[in-house]
Amino acid sequence: MQYKKIAFFFLCIIFFACSNNKNPYENNLGIKTEHLAEIDTAHYTTIQWKDTLMNFGTIRTGDSVIMKFEFTNIGKTLLYIFNAKTTCGCTITDFSKDPVIPGNSGFITVIFKAGSQEGEIRKRIIVFTNTKNGSSNSLFIHGIIKPAGNK
């Protein structure tokens, strides 16, 4: 009998531990979950970036480069990426609007279009999140653009 009680106890623990991935901000009031997560400062999480600076090397005018900045939610609550702003129109960002559960990873994709720019460039991407280590995180891309006709 004691064995059955212990087995039942462990099954309950496993069941409740596995069912804890529900989004606590889901509601039927029409309020977006990311807005609730943004104002819930008591439950901010922590983000860890694999890299915050990427060097794309040397490209030619008119070329484009795609880079992915990887991050991991190392906190205990859902991680939301609210926005990823760039400092110029030559840089475009894309990211998932879905929350990242603790322990999982995600990406911010950055597309840089050189256009007619030449020389050494450095661009900043500002990522807004619900994190304890700062609600905004800066990412940087760096490289050199040479004229298309030069080898």
C-alpha positions in Angstrom: 0.0 0.0 0.0 2.8 2.4 0.9 4.4 1.7 -2.6 1.2 2.8 -4.3 1.0 6.0 -2.4 4.6 6.9 -3.3 4.0 6.0 -6.9 0.9 8.1 -7.0 2.7 11.0 -5.4 5.5 10.9 -8.0 3.0 10.7 -10.9 1.2 13.8 -9.6 4.5 15.7 -9.4 5.4 14.7 -13.0 1.9 15.6 -14.2 1.9 19.1 -12.6 5.5 19.8 -13.7 4.7 19.0 -17.3 1.5 21.0 -17.4 3.2 24.2 -16.2 4.0 25.5 -19.8 0.6 27.3 -20.2 0.9 31.0 -21.0 -0.1 32.8 -17.7 -1.0 35.9 -19.7 -3.7 34.3 -21.9 -7.0 36.0 -21.2 -10.5 36.4 -22.7 -10.5 40.2 -22.3 -8.9 41.0 -25.7 -5.6 42.1 -24.2 -2.6 40.9 -26.1 -0.4 38.6 -24.0 2.8 40.5 -24.9 1.3 43.7 -23.4 0.6 42.0 -20.1 4.1 40.5 -20.0 5.6 43.9 -20.7 4.0 45.5 -17.6 4.5 42.5 -15.3 7.9 43.6 -14.0 7.7 41.2 -11.1 8.0 38.2 -13.5 10.6 39.4 -15.9 12.9 36.7 -17.3 16.6 36.7 -18.3 17.9 36.5 -21.9 21.4 35.3 -22.8 22.8 36.1 -26.3 25.2 33.8 -28.0 26.7 36.8 -29.8 25.9 40.5 -29.7 28.3 41.5 -32.4 28.5 40.0 -35.9 31.1 40.8 -38.5 29.9 40.0 -42.0 33.3 40.6 -43.5 33.6 42.4 -46.9 30.8 42.7 -49.4 30.2 44.8 -52.5 27.8 47.7 -53.0 24.3 46.4 -53.8 24.9 43.2 -51.9 22.8 41.9 -49.0 23.8 39.9 -46.0 21.6 37.8 -43.7 22.7 37.2 -40.1 21.0 35.4 -37.2 21.5 36.4 -33.5 20.7 33.5 -31.3 19.4 33.9 -27.8 18.2 31.6 -24.9 15.6 32.2 -22.3 17.6 31.4 -19.1 14.9 32.7 -16.8 11.9 31.1 -15.2 9.1 32.8 -17.1 8.1 33.3 -20.7 10.4 35.5 -22.8 8.7 38.0 -25.2 10.5 39.9 -28.0 8.3 43.0 -28.3 10.3 44.8 -31.1 13.7 44.9 -32.8 14.4 48.4 -34.1 17.2 49.3 -36.5 19.1 52.6 -36.8 18.6 52.9 -40.6 16.4 51.8 -43.4 19.2 49.6 -44.8 18.8 47.1 -42.0 15.6 44.9 -41.5 14.8 42.6 -38.6 12.5 39.6 -38.3 11.7 37.6 -35.2 9.0 35.3 -33.8 6.1 36.9 -32.1 5.5 33.7 -30.0 6.9 33.7 -26.5 10.0 31.6 -25.8 9.6 29.2 -22.9 12.4 28.9 -20.3 15.3 26.9 -21.5 14.4 27.3 -25.2 16.2 29.4 -27.8 15.2 31.7 -30.6 16.7 34.0 -33.3 16.6 37.6 -34.4 17.2 37.6 -38.1 18.9 40.7 -39.5 19.1 41.6 -43.2 21.6 44.3 -44.2 21.3 45.8 -47.7 24.4 47.7 -48.6 22.8 49.7 -51.4 25.3 52.4 -52.5 27.1 52.6 -49.1 30.8 52.2 -49.2 33.5 51.8 -46.5 33.4 50.5 -43.0 30.0 50.3 -41.4 28.6 49.6 -38.0 24.8 49.2 -37.4 22.9 48.9 -34.2 19.8 46.8 -33.6 17.8 47.5 -30.4 15.8 44.5 -29.1 13.0 45.2 -26.6 12.1 42.3 -24.3 10.6 41.5 -20.9 14.0 40.9 -19.2 15.6 41.7 -15.9 18.9 42.5 -17.4 17.5 45.4 -19.3 14.3 45.8 -21.3 16.4 46.8 -24.3 19.4 44.8 -25.6 21.8 46.1 -28.3 23.1 44.0 -31.1 25.7 45.2 -33.6 26.7 44.3 -37.2 30.0 45.3 -38.7 31.6 45.0 -42.0 33.3 46.6 -45.0 31.6 47.6 -48.2 33.7 47.9 -51.4 32.5 49.3 -54.7 30.9 46.7 -56.9 33.4 47.2 -59.8 36.6 46.7 -57.7 38.1 43.3 -57.1 
